[in-house]
Amino acid sequence: MAKGKDVRIGVILECISCVQKGVNKKSPGISRYITQKNRRNTPSQLELRKFCRYCRKHTTHEEIKK
């Protein structure tokens, strides 16, 4: 059995450019991805380049707090 806290935790990644644009007619929503990270190997915030369907291009997605 696992002791203490789990090593792998679920995180939500959110598109930076969609958040900066705010709510307007061109951007109907904010792109979000759900993934996991290893707490021991990556103690800082996770930042990945993913495809944003609202911006229609690959953008930087950062980890947000739940």
Secondary structure as UniProt FT lines:
FT   STRAND          8..15
FT   HELIX           16..21
FT   STRAND          32..38
FT   TURN            39..41
FT   STRAND          47..52
FT   TURN            53..56
FT   STRAND          57..64
//
